[in-house]
Amino acid sequence: MTLKDIARELNLSVNTISDVLNGGDQRYSAATRQRVHETAARPGYRPNRQTQLLLSLIGKKSPPIPSEGLLLSCTPHLRESCGVPPP
């Protein structure tokens, strides 16, 4: 069972599930937190080890946003998703 599976089952976003399971859940109701934790406690859910390793290396801070010059050399989809106009 993955975060996506839990999110789909509970009709919540993957970000919400991740926030609750990683302790950043103060902004969610007690009922939502309980539903997420109960679902994740069922057999079959395993945290993504690669994600946990990455977070342990960079901390819980977001990585820096690349400069616009670097984004110009990226794919059109990435430029669009970051709000950078085409060259």
Helices and strands as residue ranges (DSSP letters): H 3-10, H 14-21, H 30-41, H 49-58, H 68-72, H 76-81
